């Protein structure tokens, strides 16, 4: 195709050349006929025809399609020019690669989480009903709602699945039978849940995810109808969902129906408070659904078999489902996109500065092209084409960089966020990269192209090679560098704040000693613990056998590890603080622990005593509270001997026998969620949750002096010997638990550090480029200064001051900008103010260092100039 195009173009050019030559000969003949000599006749003919290049351009324009030929010429010329100047091309392309690559990686996440439609039928009609509701309230609201079709789901359930081989612990969700119809999805194999599947006697079914079907059942096509055991209950597989279905999160691997039995009043009204999802009825609006919610809540409160305060779920509302699902990552993604956008702006400013310097060097070339007939628009187009070519080269390099950056960025987000696994570089992302390359090319190339086209042949030829750049061009490049520095300051301050925040988190005392502790999660079926003595005996035997393993010094068990993010809670009434009928009982984090737990974890007993082995199932009911809980409920007095009890049913009082140190139960930066009022520990034989049963899943905490992995293998063997149907999972050291608790903060910090590092590096390169170019353009001036008596120290200081002036100007504006913009990071910080003075001072010192380093080598070059050589070269 290229050869055919070249042949066609050459043939047309030859025809045009022959036609012009014919006109020239005809005009010359007329001049000879008028009596002019031969040479004079030819000269007059040429003058009458004018600039043949412009004539050819006019003819080409009249032909049409010439723009394609010119574009091809511009592209070839642009590639050749960039290939000749590899140093410039490499620096510019790498600068763009940093900006475009980072933007591509972040946009991939934004596209997956915020822009992609949910994979459900008419997803714009799906909403989340905030709050949590028991089964009875769910049924009441389903029956009364006129604007919504309401379904329920558990967001974080876990199940033991035994299909073939060993039992495994997997994430799942217990849902109302209408969930799949509300979402508007069906099964890939078999069927999904349908009306009636959550009724007693009909709820022995299960739906599998595509991933679980492939992993545990080998993608067996006839899996529908097969029986499996889920938490000790035999269920029939009725369907397998499609690969792109992930609700309520991507970690969910199976769905079981809620057990809707109104005759079991306690289960129907006291347990399983879960969230709701709904589909707006045809013609209904979000505002109507929100307006209907309070009457629905009032109806549900009236249906409770016991008094409920009218403040229950008082802040409940209705929000679009997509907004709800990405609420935890939306702000983070927006911040990351803005941050990486600043990097791209810096890169564009940097390349624009380089192009301006290059345009100054190419002024004679542009002047000659103009003198030979090239119109100004033609020159601008040529220079813009070179910029676009450079943008495409940078985008290609940036795309390669984005693949590596994407994995790092994803680690800064929760892995169970819907769309997390679908965050890949797809055609939409490639289209974004293409637009970004074009936009970047125009952004950094337009001003240099216009500047480079403003040439005058006579002026340019008279000007010295080394003094051809205009004062305006130098000043504009200075403005670009100051802008780069200002934007780099914003990113550097943000990174500094996150670094200090992570350091502050590292200084937090978690309330326990994580060193040399191995944790192993043991998860028998919940049905196994319906007979309390059987569950107590299992863990007593397991603890005793674990204690006998070589290298194990202490062992205990707890229902939830500190820093796990889990919140086992019970509503309680404390002595001296009766719960009024129209108020909600305070919720306490409810720990179930064995006797050695506080000693193994290094949690100090501050008053009274801890849990003893003698605190058994049939002894006096006791409890231990944290120091903060004691201060809240019994300020100024000893809590030992006081009493508390769960508020549901006729639960007996428990005696508080001790106070222990506060522990970071939830996260390092948040000891407990706002809705939890304190912490209570119960002896495992006496413990109970909202279902009135002891927790079946417990975590062994083992203090060991030997390789924890070897100990974990022996514990797994012990569990298998005791009960082969009990899965063992989440084997990790307590130090790893502490580390992972701030992993997202650490990932966010490293992302910002990389962005800030790239920004500072680009600012340093830009500053060095401007100062170096300024120095090379002023070597004659330097020679004159030395000849007139200036010392080399004077010249060194002159150039270094210029570098400092550029950076300090940008630093001043950057600090003001950072003071405003870093407010958006407040929610990501711990123990650090967004206007932390130490961080701002550190960034200022860093940028001053950048100015000194960037100006040092050009300053040394200026100071070392030989005046005789400089003057002769001029």
C-alpha positions in Angstrom: 0.0 0.0 0.0 2.8 2.4 0.9 4.6 1.7 -2.4 1.4 2.2 -4.4 0.8 5.5 -2.5 4.4 6.7 -3.3 4.0 5.7 -6.9 0.7 7.6 -7.2 2.2 10.7 -5.5 5.3 10.7 -7.6 3.2 10.4 -10.9 1.1 13.4 -9.9 4.2 15.4 -8.9 5.8 14.7 -12.3 2.6 15.8 -14.1 2.5 19.0 -12.1 6.2 19.6 -12.7 5.8 19.2 -16.5 2.8 21.6 -16.4 4.7 24.3 -14.5 7.7 23.9 -16.9 5.3 24.3 -19.8 3.9 27.5 -18.4 7.4 28.8 -17.7 8.6 28.0 -21.3 5.4 29.7 -22.7 6.0 32.8 -20.6 9.7 32.9 -21.6 8.8 32.6 -25.3 6.4 35.6 -25.0 9.2 37.6 -23.4 11.6 36.6 -26.2 9.0 37.6 -28.8 8.7 41.0 -27.1 12.5 41.4 -27.8 14.0 40.4 -24.4 17.3 38.6 -24.5 17.3 34.8 -23.7 18.5 35.1 -20.1 16.4 38.2 -19.4 13.3 36.4 -20.9 13.7 33.4 -18.6 14.3 35.6 -15.6 11.1 37.6 -16.3 9.2 34.4 -16.7 10.3 33.1 -13.4 9.5 36.4 -11.7 6.0 36.5 -13.2 5.2 33.0 -12.0 6.3 33.7 -8.5 7.3 31.2 -5.8 6.8 27.8 -7.5 6.7 26.1 -4.1 3.6 28.2 -3.1 2.1 27.5 -6.5 2.5 23.8 -6.0 1.0 24.1 -2.5 -2.0 25.9 -4.0 -2.4 23.3 -6.7 -2.2 20.5 -4.2 -4.9 22.1 -2.1 -7.1 22.4 -5.2 -6.6 18.7 -6.0 -7.9 17.7 -2.5 -6.6 14.8 -0.5 -3.3 16.5 -0.2 -3.7 16.7 3.6 -3.3 12.9 3.8 0.0 13.1 1.8 1.2 15.9 4.0 0.2 14.1 7.2 2.3 11.1 6.0 5.2 13.4 5.2 4.9 15.1 8.6 4.8 11.7 10.4 7.9 10.4 8.6 9.8 13.7 9.2 8.7 13.7 12.9 9.9 10.1 13.4 13.2 10.9 11.7 13.7 14.1 13.8 13.0 12.3 17.1 15.3 9.4 16.1 18.1 11.9 15.3 17.7 13.5 18.7 17.6 10.4 20.9 18.6 12.1 24.1 15.7 14.6 23.9 13.3 11.8 22.8 14.3 9.5 25.6 13.9 12.1 28.4 10.6 13.4 27.0 9.1 9.9 26.4 10.1 8.7 29.8 8.5 11.8 31.4 5.3 11.2 29.5 5.4 7.5 30.3 5.4 8.2 34.0 2.4 10.5 33.7 0.4 8.4 31.2 1.3 5.1 32.8 0.1 6.2 36.2 -3.1 7.7 34.8 -3.8 4.5 32.8 -3.4 2.3 35.9 -5.7 4.5 38.1 -8.2 5.0 35.3 -8.4 1.2 35.0 -9.6 1.1 38.6 -12.0 4.0 38.1 -13.4 2.4 35.1 -14.0 -0.9 36.8 -15.4 0.5 40.1 -17.1 3.8 39.2 -17.9 3.9 35.5 -18.9 0.3 34.6 -22.5 -0.5 34.9 -23.4 -3.2 37.5 -23.9 -6.6 35.7 -27.5 -6.8 36.6 -30.7 -6.1 34.7 -31.5 -2.3 34.7 -29.0 -1.6 37.4 -30.0 2.1 37.7 -33.2 0.8 39.5 -31.3 -1.0 42.2 -30.9 0.6 45.6 -29.5 -0.2 49.0 -31.7 0.3 52.0 -29.3 1.4 54.8 -29.6 -0.1 58.2 -29.9 -3.7 59.5 -33.1 -5.6 60.0 -34.2 -8.9 61.6 -36.2 -11.4 59.5 -39.5 -10.4 60.9 -38.9 -6.7 60.0 -37.8 -7.8 56.5 -41.1 -9.6 55.9 -43.1 -6.7 57.3 -41.3 -4.2 55.0 -41.6 -6.5 51.9 -45.4 -6.8 52.4 -46.0 -3.1 53.0 -43.6 -1.4 50.4 -45.3 0.0 47.3 -42.2 1.6 45.8 -39.6 -1.2 46.3 -39.2 -4.9 45.8 -37.0 -5.7 48.9 -34.5 -8.5 49.4 -32.1 -9.3 52.2 -28.5 -10.6 52.4 -25.7 -11.2 54.9 -22.6 -9.4 53.8 -19.9 -11.4 55.6 -21.0 -15.0 56.4 -18.7 -18.0 56.4 -19.6 -21.6 55.9 -18.0 -25.1 56.2 -18.5 -26.9 52.9 -18.0 -30.6 52.6 -18.4 -31.9 49.1 -15.5 -34.3 48.5 -12.3 -34.7 50.4 -11.6 -32.4 53.4 -14.1 -29.8 54.6 -13.2 -26.3 53.6 -14.0 -22.8 55.0 -15.5 -20.5 52.4 -17.2 -17.1 52.3 -20.9 -17.0 51.4 -24.1 -15.2 51.9 -27.4 -16.1 53.4 -30.1 -14.4 51.3 -33.9 -14.0 51.0 -35.3 -16.2 48.3 -36.2 -13.2 46.1 -32.6 -11.7 46.0 -31.8 -13.0 42.5 -35.1 -11.9 41.0 -34.6 -8.4 42.6 -31.1 -8.2 41.0 -32.5 -9.5 37.7 -30.0 -12.3 37.3 -30.4 -16.0 36.6 -28.1 -19.0 37.0 -25.7 -20.2 34.4 -26.5 -23.8 35.3 -29.7 -25.0 36.9 -31.6 -22.2 38.6 -31.2 -19.5 41.2 -33.3 -19.2 44.4 -36.9 -18.5 43.9 -40.0 -17.7 46.0 -40.6 -20.3 48.7 -37.0 -21.5 48.9 -36.6 -19.7 52.3 -39.6 -21.4 53.9 -39.1 -24.2 56.5 -38.8 -27.6 54.8 -37.9 -26.0 51.4 -34.7 -24.2 52.3 -32.3 -27.1 52.0 -30.7 -25.8 48.8 -27.6 -24.0 47.8 -26.4 -22.0 44.8 -22.7 -22.0 43.9 -20.4 -19.4 42.4 -18.7 -20.1 39.1 -15.3 -20.0 40.9 -16.3 -22.5 43.5 -17.9 -24.8 40.9 -14.6 -24.9 39.0 -12.3 -25.2 42.0 -14.2 -27.7 44.1 -16.3 -29.6 41.6 -14.0 -29.5 38.5 -16.6 -27.6 36.5 -18.7 -30.9 36.4 -21.7 -30.2 34.2 -24.1 -32.4 36.1 -23.4 -30.8 39.5 -27.0 -29.6 39.8 -28.9 -32.0 42.0 -25.8 -33.1 43.9 -25.9 -33.1 47.7 -23.3 -31.3 49.8 -23.0 -30.5 53.5 -23.0 -26.8 54.4 -22.4 -26.1 58.1 -23.5 -29.6 59.0 -26.8 -29.3 57.0 -27.3 -31.4 53.9 -28.3 -29.2 51.0 -28.9 -29.8 47.3 -27.1 -27.8 44.7 -29.7 -26.1 42.5 -27.6 -23.8 40.4 -24.3 -22.3 39.4 -24.1 -18.5 38.8 -22.3 -16.9 35.9 -18.6 -15.9 36.2 -19.3 -12.2 36.4 -21.9 -12.4 39.2 -20.4 -11.3 42.6 -22.9 -10.1 45.2 -22.6 -8.7 47.8 -18.8 -9.0 47.2 -16.3 -10.8 45.0 -15.3 -13.1 47.8 -18.7 -14.7 48.1 -18.7 -18.3 46.8 -22.1 -19.7 47.7 -25.6 -18.5 48.6 -28.0 -20.2 50.9 -31.6 -19.1 51.7 -32.6 -17.5 54.9 -34.7 -19.7 57.2 -37.9 -17.8 57.5 -39.8 -19.4 60.4 -42.2 -17.0 62.1 -43.0 -19.7 64.8 -39.4 -19.4 66.1 -39.9 -15.9 67.6 -36.4 -15.5 68.9 -34.7 -16.4 65.6 -37.3 -14.4 63.6 -37.0 -11.2 65.6 -33.8 -11.2 67.6 -31.0 -12.6 65.4 -29.5 -12.0 62.0 -29.9 -8.2 61.7 -28.9 -7.8 58.1 -28.9 -5.1 55.3 -31.4 -4.9 52.5 -31.2 -4.4 48.7 -34.2 -3.4 46.6 -35.4 -2.7 43.1 -37.6 0.4 42.5 -41.0 -0.5 41.2 -41.8 0.7 37.7 -42.5 4.4 37.8 -41.1 4.8 41.3 -38.3 7.3 42.1 -35.5 7.3 44.6 -37.2 10.2 46.4 -40.4 8.2 46.7 -38.5 5.3 48.2 -36.8 7.5 50.7 -40.2 9.0 51.7 -41.7 5.6 52.1 -38.9 4.3 54.4 -39.9 5.9 57.6 -43.5 4.6 57.5 -42.1 1.2 56.7 -39.9 1.4 59.7 -42.8 2.5 61.9 -44.8 -0.6 60.7 -41.8 -2.9 61.4 -41.3 -1.4 64.9 -44.9 -2.1 65.7 -44.6 -5.7 64.6 -41.8 -6.5 67.1 -42.9 -8.8 69.9 -41.1 -6.6 72.4 -40.8 -2.8 72.8 -38.5 -1.2 70.2 -37.3 2.4 70.5 -38.5 4.7 67.7 -34.9 5.8 67.2 -34.0 2.3 65.8 -32.4 2.8 62.3 -33.3 6.5 62.6 -30.6 7.4 60.1 -31.6 4.8 57.5 -32.0 6.0 54.0 -32.1 4.7 50.4 -29.1 5.1 48.1 -28.3 3.8 44.6 -26.7 0.4 44.8 -23.6 1.2 42.8 -23.0 4.3 44.9 -23.3 2.1 48.0 -21.0 -0.7 46.8 -18.1 1.6 45.8 -18.6 4.0 48.7 -15.6 2.6 50.5 -13.3 3.2 47.6 -14.8 6.2 45.7 -13.0 8.8 47.7 -9.7 7.0 47.5 -10.0 6.5 43.8 -10.8 10.2 43.2 -7.8 11.2 45.3 -5.5 8.8 43.4 -6.8 10.0 40.0 -6.3 13.7 41.0 -2.8 12.9 42.3 -1.7 11.0 39.1 -3.3 13.8 37.0 -0.9 16.2 38.7 2.0 13.9 37.6 0.8 14.1 34.0 0.5 17.9 34.2 4.0 18.0 35.5 5.2 15.7 32.7 3.5 17.8 30.0 5.0 21.0 31.5 8.4 19.3 31.4 8.1 18.2 27.8 6.7 21.6 26.8 9.8 23.2 28.4 12.0 20.8 26.5 10.2 21.5 23.2 10.5 25.3 23.7 14.3 24.9 24.2 14.4 22.7 21.1 12.3 25.2 19.1 14.8 28.0 20.0 17.6 25.8 18.7 15.6 25.1 15.5 14.8 28.8 14.7 17.1 28.9 11.7 15.6 25.7 10.3 12.0 27.1 10.6 13.1 30.4 9.1 14.6 28.7 6.1 11.5 26.6 5.6 9.4 29.7 5.8 11.6 31.5 3.2 11.3 28.5 0.9 7.5 28.9 0.9 6.2 26.9 3.9 3.2 28.7 5.3 3.0 29.3 9.1 0.1 26.9 9.4 2.1 24.2 7.7 5.0 24.7 10.1 2.7 24.6 13.1 1.1 21.4 11.8 4.5 19.8 11.3 5.6 20.7 14.9 2.3 19.5 16.3 2.7 16.2 14.4 6.1 15.8 16.1 4.5 16.4 19.5 1.7 13.9 18.8 4.3 11.3 17.7 6.1 12.0 20.9 2.8 11.6 22.8 2.2 8.2 21.2 5.7 7.0 22.0 5.2 8.1 25.6 1.8 6.4 25.8 3.2 3.2 24.5 5.9 3.2 27.2 3.3 4.3 29.7 1.0 1.4 28.8 3.8 -1.0 29.6 4.4 0.8 32.9 0.6 0.7 33.7 0.5 -3.1 33.7 3.0 -3.2 36.6 1.5 -0.2 38.4 -2.0 -1.7 38.4 -1.1 -4.5 40.7 0.4 -2.1 43.2 -2.6 0.2 43.0 -5.1 -2.6 43.5 -3.3 -3.5 46.8 -4.4 -0.1 48.1 -8.1 -1.2 47.8 -10.1 -3.9 49.6 -9.9 -7.1 47.6 -13.6 -7.8 48.1 -14.7 -4.6 46.4 -17.2 -5.5 43.6 -15.3 -5.2 40.3 -11.9 -5.7 41.8 -11.1 -8.8 39.7 -12.5 -7.1 36.6 -10.1 -4.2 36.9 -8.0 -5.0 33.8 -6.7 -3.0 30.9 -9.6 -3.5 28.4 -10.6 -1.7 25.2 -12.2 1.2 27.1 -8.9 1.8 28.9 -7.0 1.6 25.6 -9.3 4.2 24.2 -8.6 6.3 27.2 -4.8 5.9 26.6 -5.3 7.0 23.0 -7.2 10.1 23.9 -4.6 10.8 26.7 -1.8 10.5 24.2 -3.5 12.9 21.7 -4.5 15.4 24.5 -1.0 15.3 26.0 0.6 15.8 22.6 -1.6 18.9 22.0 -1.2 20.2 25.5 2.6 20.2 25.6 3.1 20.8 21.8 0.8 23.7 21.0 2.6 26.6 22.5 6.1 25.4 21.4 4.7 24.9 17.9 3.2 28.4 17.7 6.4 29.8 19.2 8.6 27.9 16.7 6.6 29.1 13.7 7.1 32.8 14.6 10.4 33.3 12.7 11.9 36.0 10.6 14.7 34.9 8.3 16.7 38.1 8.4 16.5 38.5 12.1 17.2 34.9 12.8 20.2 34.8 10.5 21.7 37.9 12.1 21.2 36.5 15.5 24.0 34.4 17.1 23.5 30.7 17.3 23.9 30.8 21.1 21.7 33.9 21.7 18.8 33.1 19.4 16.2 32.4 22.1 13.8 35.1 23.0 13.4 36.6 26.4 9.7 35.7 26.3 10.6 32.0 25.6 13.0 31.9 28.5 10.5 33.5 30.9 7.7 31.1 29.8 10.0 28.1 30.4 10.6 29.5 33.8 6.9 29.7 34.5 6.5 26.1 33.4 9.2 25.0 35.8 7.7 27.0 38.7 4.4 25.3 37.9 6.0 21.9 37.9 7.6 22.6 41.3 4.3 23.8 42.8 2.5 20.7 41.7 5.4 18.5 42.9 5.1 20.2 46.3 1.4 19.2 46.6 2.2 15.5 45.9 5.3 15.6 48.1 3.3 17.0 51.0 0.6 14.4 50.5 3.2 11.7 50.5 4.9 13.1 53.6 1.6 13.2 55.5 0.9 9.6 54.7 4.4 8.5 55.6 4.0 10.3 59.0 0.6 8.8 59.4 2.0 5.3 58.9 4.8 6.0 61.3 2.2 7.2 63.9 0.2 3.9 63.4 3.4 2.0 63.9 3.8 3.7 67.3 0.3 2.7 68.4 0.3 0.2 71.3 -2.1 -2.5 70.2 -2.6 -3.5 73.8 -1.0 -7.0 73.4 2.4 -8.5 72.6 2.3 -10.0 69.1 5.8 -11.5 69.1 6.2 -15.3 68.8 2.5 -15.9 68.6 1.0 -18.2 65.9 -2.7 -18.0 65.2 -4.8 -20.9 63.8 -8.5 -20.7 63.0 -10.6 -23.8 63.8 -14.1 -23.8 62.5 -16.5 -26.7 63.4 -20.1 -26.4 62.1 -22.3 -24.2 64.2 -24.7 -27.1 64.6 -21.8 -29.0 66.3 -22.0 -26.5 69.1 -25.7 -26.7 69.7 -24.7 -29.2 72.3 -22.5 -26.9 74.4 -20.6 -29.7 76.3 -19.5 -31.2 73.0 -18.0 -27.9 71.7 -16.3 -27.2 75.1 -14.8 -30.7 75.2 -13.4 -30.3 71.6 -11.5 -27.2 72.4 -10.4 -28.4 75.8 -8.9 -31.5 74.2 -7.4 -29.5 71.4 -5.8 -26.9 73.8 -4.3 -29.7 75.9 -2.9 -31.6 72.9 -1.4 -28.4 71.5 0.3 -27.5 74.8 2.2 -30.8 74.5 3.7 -29.9 71.1 7.4 -29.4 71.4 8.3 -25.7 71.4 4.8 -24.5 72.5 5.0 -22.6 75.7 1.4 -21.3 76.0 -1.9 -21.7 74.2 -5.3 -20.2 74.4 -8.4 -19.6 72.2 -10.6 -16.7 71.3 -13.6 -16.2 69.1 -12.1 -13.1 67.3 -8.5 -12.0 67.1 -7.7 -8.3 67.8 -7.3 -6.2 64.6 -9.4 -8.6 62.6 -12.1 -6.0 61.7 -14.8 -8.4 63.0 -17.3 -7.2 65.6 -19.0 -9.9 67.6 -21.5 -7.9 69.7 -24.3 -8.3 72.1 -26.7 -5.7 73.6 -26.3 -5.5 77.4 -27.7 -3.9 80.4 -25.2 -2.9 83.1 -25.9 -2.5 86.8 -27.0 1.0 87.6 -27.8 1.8 84.0 -31.2 0.3 83.2 -32.3 0.4 79.6 -35.3 2.6 79.1 -38.1 1.2 76.9 -37.7 3.9 74.2 -33.8 3.6 73.9 -31.4 1.1 72.4 -29.3 -1.0 74.8 -25.6 -0.3 74.5 -23.7 -2.8 72.3 -20.5 -4.4 73.6 -17.8 -6.2 71.7 -18.3 -9.8 73.0 -15.1 -11.9 73.4 -15.2 -15.6 74.2 -11.8 -16.6 75.6 -10.2 -19.5 77.4 -8.4 -19.1 80.7 -4.8 -18.5 79.4 -5.8 -15.9 76.8 -4.8 -12.7 78.6 -1.4 -14.2 79.6 -0.6 -15.6 76.1 -1.5 -12.3 74.4 0.3 -10.2 77.0 -2.9 -8.3 78.0 -2.4 -6.9 81.5 -5.0 -7.6 84.2 -5.4 -4.2 85.9 -7.9 -5.0 88.6 -9.5 -8.1 90.0 -8.7 -11.3 88.1 -8.8 -12.7 84.6 -10.6 -15.7 83.3 -9.9 -18.9 85.2 -10.1 -22.5 84.2 -12.6 -23.1 87.0 -15.0 -20.7 85.3 -17.0 -23.5 83.8 -20.4 -24.0 82.2 -22.1 -24.7 85.5 -20.3 -22.2 87.8 -21.2 -18.6 88.6 -21.5 -16.5 85.4 -18.6 -14.0 85.2 -17.2 -11.4 82.9 -14.1 -9.3 82.5 -14.3 -5.8 81.0 -11.8 -3.5 79.4 -10.5 -0.4 81.2 -12.4 2.0 78.9 -15.6 0.1 79.5 -15.2 0.3 83.2 -14.6 4.1 83.0 -17.7 4.5 80.8 -20.2 2.6 83.0 -18.7 2.9 86.4 -16.7 6.1 86.4 -14.8 6.8 89.6 -15.6 3.4 91.2 -14.4 -0.1 91.0 -16.3 -2.3 88.5 -15.3 -5.5 90.2 -18.4 -7.0 91.8 -20.7 -5.1 89.5 -23.1 -6.9 87.2 -24.2 -6.9 83.5 -26.4 -9.1 81.3 -27.6 -9.5 77.7 -30.9 -7.7 77.3 -32.8 -10.3 75.3 -34.8 -13.0 77.1 -34.4 -13.7 80.8 -30.7 -13.8 80.8 -29.1 -14.0 84.3 -26.7 -11.3 85.6 -23.0 -11.8 85.2 -20.5 -10.7 87.8 -17.6 -8.5 86.7 -14.5 -10.1 88.2 -11.8 -8.1 86.5 -10.5 -5.3 84.4 -7.9 -5.7 81.7 -6.0 -3.3 79.5 -7.6 -1.8 76.4 -6.9 -3.6 73.1 -7.2 -2.4 69.6 -9.9 -4.9 68.7 -11.1 -3.4 65.4 -8.2 -1.7 63.7 -5.0 0.0 64.7 -6.5 3.4 63.9 -9.9 2.6 65.4 -10.2 0.6 68.6 -13.9 0.0 68.2 -16.6 1.2 65.8 -18.7 4.1 66.9 -21.7 2.0 67.6 -19.9 -0.3 70.0 -19.8 1.1 73.6 -17.2 -1.2 75.2 -15.6 -4.6 75.5 -16.6 -7.6 77.6 -14.8 -11.0 77.8 -16.6 -14.2 78.8 -15.1 -17.6 79.7 -15.6 -19.8 76.7 -17.7 -22.4 78.5 -20.1 -19.6 79.5 -20.0 -17.5 76.4 -22.9 -16.9 74.1 -23.7 -14.7 71.1 -27.0 -13.3 69.7 -28.1 -16.8 68.9 -27.7 -17.9 72.6 -25.0 -20.4 71.6 -21.3 -20.4 72.2 -19.3 -19.5 69.1 -18.3 -22.5 67.1 -15.3 -21.0 65.3 -12.4 -20.2 67.5 -8.8 -19.1 66.9 -5.9 -20.7 68.7 -3.2 -18.3 69.9 0.0 -20.3 70.4 3.1 -18.8 71.9 6.0 -20.8 70.5 9.8 -20.7 70.4 10.2 -22.8 67.3 9.2 -22.6 63.6 5.5 -21.6 63.6 4.9 -23.4 60.3 5.9 -26.7 61.8 3.7 -26.1 64.8 0.8 -25.2 62.4 1.2 -28.5 60.6 1.0 -30.5 63.9 -2.0 -28.5 65.0 -3.7 -29.3 61.7 -3.0 -33.0 62.2 -4.4 -32.8 65.7 -7.7 -31.3 64.5 -8.0 -33.9 61.7 -7.6 -36.6 64.3 -10.2 -35.1 66.6 -12.7 -34.4 63.8 -11.9 -34.7 60.1 -14.9 -32.5 59.2 -13.4 -29.4 60.9 -11.5 -27.1 58.6 -8.3 -25.3 59.7 -7.6 -22.0 58.1 -6.1 -18.5 58.5 -2.8 -19.8 59.7 -0.6 -16.7 60.4 1.6 -15.1 63.0 0.2 -12.3 65.1 2.9 -10.1 63.8 1.5 -10.6 60.3 -2.0 -9.7 61.6 -0.6 -6.4 63.0 1.2 -5.7 59.7 -1.9 -6.5 57.5 -4.1 -4.3 59.7 -2.5 -1.2 58.1 -1.6 -2.8 54.7 -4.0 -0.5 52.9 -2.6 2.6 54.6 0.9 1.4 53.7 -0.1 0.7 50.0 -1.8 4.2 49.8 1.4 5.7 51.2 3.7 3.9 48.7 1.5 4.9 45.8 1.7 8.6 46.9 5.4 8.2 47.5 5.9 6.9 43.9 3.7 9.7 42.5 5.6 12.3 44.6 9.0 10.8 43.7 8.1 11.0 40.0 6.9 14.5 40.3 10.0 15.7 42.1 12.2 13.9 39.6 10.4 15.5 36.7 10.7 18.9 38.4 14.4 18.3 38.9 14.9 17.3 35.3 12.9 20.3 34.1 14.8 22.7 36.3 18.2 21.2 35.2 17.1 21.5 31.6 16.1 25.1 31.8 19.2 26.2 33.7 21.5 24.2 31.5 19.9 25.6 28.3 20.1 29.1 29.8 23.8 28.6 30.6 24.6 27.3 27.1 22.8 30.2 25.5 24.7 32.7 27.7 28.3 31.4 27.3 29.3 34.5 25.3 27.9 36.7 28.1 29.8 34.6 30.7 33.0 35.2 28.7 32.4 39.0 28.6 31.7 39.0 32.4 34.9 37.2 33.1 36.8 39.6 30.8 35.3 42.5 32.6 36.5 41.2 36.0 33.8 38.9 37.3 35.1 36.0 39.3 34.2 32.4 38.7 32.4 32.3 42.1 30.2 35.2 40.8 29.2 33.2 37.8 28.6 30.1 39.9 26.4 32.0 42.2 24.6 33.7 39.4 23.4 30.4 37.9 22.7 28.8 41.2 20.6 31.8 42.2 18.5 31.4 39.0 17.9 27.7 39.9 16.9 28.7 43.5 14.7 31.5 42.3 12.7 29.2 40.0 12.3 26.5 42.6 11.5 28.9 45.5 8.8 30.6 43.4 7.2 27.3 42.7 7.7 26.2 46.3 5.8 29.3 47.6 2.8 28.7 45.4 3.0 24.9 46.0 2.8 25.3 49.8 -0.3 27.5 49.5 -1.8 25.0 47.1 -0.9 22.1 49.3 -2.4 23.8 52.3 -5.7 23.8 50.6 -5.7 20.5 48.6 -4.3 18.2 51.3 -7.5 18.6 53.3 -8.9 15.8 51.1 -6.4 13.4 52.7 -7.8 14.0 56.2 -9.8 10.7 56.2 -6.7 8.7 55.3 -4.5 10.2 58.1 -4.0 9.0 61.6 -2.5 11.3 64.3 -1.4 13.8 61.7 -3.0 17.1 60.7 -3.3 17.9 57.0 -1.4 21.1 57.7 1.3 19.4 59.7 4.2 22.0 59.9 7.0 19.4 60.1 5.9 17.8 56.8 5.7 21.2 55.0 9.2 22.1 56.3 10.6 18.8 55.3 9.2 19.2 51.7 10.6 22.7 51.5 14.0 21.5 52.5 13.7 18.7 49.9 12.8 21.1 47.1 15.6 23.5 48.0 18.0 20.5 47.8 16.5 19.7 44.4 17.2 23.4 43.3 20.8 23.2 44.4 21.5 19.9 42.7 19.7 20.9 39.5 21.7 24.2 39.3 25.1 22.8 40.5 26.3 21.3 37.2 25.2 24.2 34.9 26.7 26.6 37.5 30.0 24.7 37.5 30.0 24.8 33.7 29.4 28.5 33.7 32.2 29.1 36.2 34.6 27.0 34.2 34.1 28.8 30.8 37.2 30.1 29.0 36.5 33.7 28.0 38.8 33.6 24.9 37.1 30.4 23.7 33.6 31.8 24.4 34.3 35.1 22.5 35.9 33.3 19.5 33.0 30.9 19.3 30.6 33.8 19.2 
